[in-house]
Amino acid sequence: MRAPRRVVELAAMPPLARTYVKGLSTSAVAMMAPRRPVGPDEVPAVDLLVRDVAADVERLTAYQHLVGEPAGDLLPAGFVHVLAFPLQTALMIRQDFPLPLLGMVHLANRVEQRRPVPLGSLLDVQVGARDLRAHRAGTTVDLVGEVRVDGETVWTGVSTYLARGVRLAGGTAPAAERRAAWTPPTPTGEWRLPADVGRRYAAVSGDRNPIHTSSLAAKAFGFPRTIAHGMYTAARALADVGPAARGEAYRWDVEFAAPVLIPGTAAVRVSPGEHGHEFVAWNARKGKKHLEGRVTPLG
């Protein structure tokens, strides 16, 4: 029987720079040892909680300007993710977290923004890990976040990550889906990503994973040069849908495919769908998809 979940309350958000250094060094040592299969119940039964988190107005403004959100005093759903991200990372570097931080791949994100969150709100941010699953390339895990204001849940988010090469004991990965050939649609826009966009998003998000800021680090992981943060491109797509189309409460789903090299460009299409708006971004020269998703109004 699994132990009941418990909540560990921290006095403040962990500093991401220090957390990354610790996590990457620990992962590097662990990856040098023989890899053993991970048990399906090894995900820690612990949620991390920080109360009374307040957004900084200058950081919010820089984020809005960078991703294309209109200036204002409401926190975009992607910025709320930024505020919760340090707890995700702190959870993933715990000694009882079974997957290595180094080389972790962000596969998907699912967010519900349940009502507007004004600047100045005091946020209780809580994050826990759930549901280890076998994947044909390794093992996936969900990092589940919840943000509350005065006891009311205003935002929830599920980030799905893949640990490549880590086998789940007793797990059977679903067979790869046979997908029909994808034909890029007519674009409605284009993103031009300058060489410094990785450093700029790192500055506003705190996510200083070196594959986004250092060509040497990116090449060590098999990329020809630095790659854009997945949540930066997802936030660009959300901004392209726009506040009027998504409404005050909405669900935002995104699945990541191939990363965007920086500097670089991506073709984009945002279009009305059955229940909201759909978006897709791709490499126009190669016809290779970067990400796709949808924004669905709630209520």
N, C-alpha and C positions, 0 to 999 in steps of 0.2 A: 504493500500500500504506500502511495506517495505521501510525503509529509505535507501538511496544510501550508498554503502560501502565507508568507508573512511580509510585512511592510517595514522597510528600513528607512527611517527619515534622516536625511542629511541636512546639515545646517545651511548649506549654500550649494549652488551648482558647482560641480567639479571643474577645475580649469582644463579646457580641452587640450591645450598644448602639452601639459604635463601628462595627461591621461594617454594621449597618443604615443608619446615617447615610451611610457611604461608598457603600453599594450603591444607596440610593434617590437620592442626588444624582447618581451616575454614570448611573443609569437615566434620570433626568429629562433629562439632557443628551442621551443617546443617542436618546431618543424624540422629541426635537425635530428630529433629522436625518431625511432620507428613509430609509425602511426598505428594506433590501435582503433578498432571500431568504436563508435560512440553509442552508448546505450540510449534507447528511446526515452528513458525517464531521467536523463542526466541534466536536462535544462534546469537551472536553479529555480526553486520555488520561492523566489524573492522578488518583490517590487521595490524599486527605489523611488523615494518621494522627496520633493523639495517644495516648501510652501512659500507663498508670497513672492513669487518671481515677477519682476516688473520689467517691461520692455524699455530699452533706451531709445529716446526719440531720434538721436543722430544715427544710430544703427538702423532703426526702422526706415528712416529717410534714404539712407544709402542702399538698403535692400530694395526698396520700391523703385528707386532710380535704376538700379542695376538690372532688375528682371523685367522692368516695363510696367509695373503696377502704378496706378495713379497715386499721387501724393495725397495723404489724408491721415486721419487719426484712428483708422480701423486696421487691425492686424490681419494681413492676408494669411490664408491657411498655410502657405509655405513658410511664412515667417514664424508661425506658431511651431511648426516642425523644427525650425532652427533653434527655438528656445528649449525644445525637449531633447534635442540631439545629444547634448552633453551627458544626459542620463543614459541614453542608449549606449554610448561609448563606455561609460563607467560600468555598466552592467556587463558589457562584452569583455572587459579586462579582468573581471573577478576570477579568482583562482578556481571557483567551481563552475565557471562557464566553459562548456566542453569544446567550443570551436575556436580556432585561432583568428584573431583580428586581422593579421597580416594576410592579404590576398582575398579578403571577404568581398563578394560581389553583390551589389544591390540589384535585385531582380524586379521588385514591384513595390508600389506604395498605394495604400487605400486610406483616404482621409474623409472624415465627416466634419464639416464646419457647421455646428448646429445653430449658432446664432452669431451676430457680429460681436467681436471682442475689441472694445475701445482701448486705445492707448491710455495707460494709467491704471488699468485693471490689475489687481493682484492675483496671480495665477498659482494654483496648486498643480504641480506637474508630477505625474507618476508614470513609471515605465517598468514593464516586466517582459520576460522572454516566455514564449509559448511554442509548443507544437513542433518538435523536431520531426522532419520528414525526409525520407529517402528521395534523392534526385539522381538522375542518370549521370550527373557530373559530380555528385558528392552528397552533401546534406544541407537542407534548408532549415531556417528558423524564423519565427515571427517575433519582432520587437513591437510590443503593443503599448501605445501611449494614451494617456487620458489627461486632459486639462480641465480643471474646474475653477469656476469663479463663484465665491460665496456658496460653495457646496453644489452648484449646478454644473453638470458636464456640458462644456461648450465646444469641445473639440476632441475627436478621437483619431488615432492614426495607427496603421499597421504597416511596418516596413519589413519586407521579406528579403532575407539575405541568404546567399549560397556560400558554403565553405567547400571549395573545390577539392576533390580528392579525399575527403573525409567520409568514410563509409559508416552508415547507420546499421548497427547490429540487428539482424532479423528483419531489416526493412527491405521492401521490394520497390524499386523505383518504377513509376509508371512509364510505359513505353513512349518513346518519342512520337509525337503526333505528326502524321503526314499532312503537311499543309500545302494547299494549292499555291502555285506560283503567284507572287504578289506583283501587281502592276502599280507603280506610283500614280497617284491621282494628279489632277491639276492643282498646282500649289496656289495658295492664297497669300503667301508671303515667303520671306527668306530671313533667316538669322545669320548675321555676320558676327562671328565670335573672335575678338582680337586676342593677341597672344597673352595679354595680362588678365583675361577674364577669370582664370583659375585662381590667381592670387587675389583678385578683387572679391570673388565670392568667398574665398577662404577668410578674408578679413571681416566680412559681415556675418558669416555663418559660424566661424570658429573651426570649420572642418578643414584642417590643414594636411589631409592625407597627401603625401608627396607626389603621388601619381598625377595630381592636378596642378602641381606647382613646380615640379622639377623634371626636366627632360631625362636626366640620368635615372631617376627613380621610375619614370614611366617606361623607359627602355628595359629596365630590369624586369618589368612585368610583361614584356612583349609588345609594348606599344611603340610606334615610331617616334612619338613625341607626346607631350602632355595631353590629357583628356579633360573635357569639361565635367564638372560635378553633375551627376544624374539629377539631383534635386534642383540644380540651377536650370537645366533644360526643362524639367517638369514645371518649374515655376514660370518660365517663359511661356510655356503653353497655356498655363492657367491664366496668366495675364493677357494672352492673346484672346482667350474666350471673353474675358472682361467682366467687370462687376455687374453690368446691366443684364447680361445673358445668364450669368450663374445665379443671381439673386443673393439674398442675405444668408440663406442656409442651403448648403449643397454638399454633394458627395463628389470627390475628386479621385479618380482611379487612373493609374499610369503603370504601364509595363515597359521595362527597359530592354532594348535589344543590343545594338552595337553602340559603343560610345562615340561621342563627337570629338574628333581631334582638334586641338587648338594650336595656332590660329586655324580657323576653318569656317565653312558655311554649311547651312542645312536648309533644305526646302521644307516648307511647313504648309499644312492644310488644316484649317479650322472650319467645321461645317455643322449645320444643325443635324441632329440625329433623332431617333425615335422618341427619346425621353429627355434630351438636353442637347449638348454639343459634343462632337467628337473631334479629336485632334491626332495628327500624326506628323512626325518629322523624319526626314530621310536624307541620305547622301544623293544629291541629284545626279552626280556623275556616275556612280556605281549602282544606283537604284537600291541601296541597302538601307533598311529601316533602322532608325535610332531609337525611337520610342513611339508609343501610341497610347491613347486613353480616351477618357470621356469625363465630362462634368455634368452632373445630374442635379437639378434643383430638388430640394427636399420640401415636403409639405404641400 
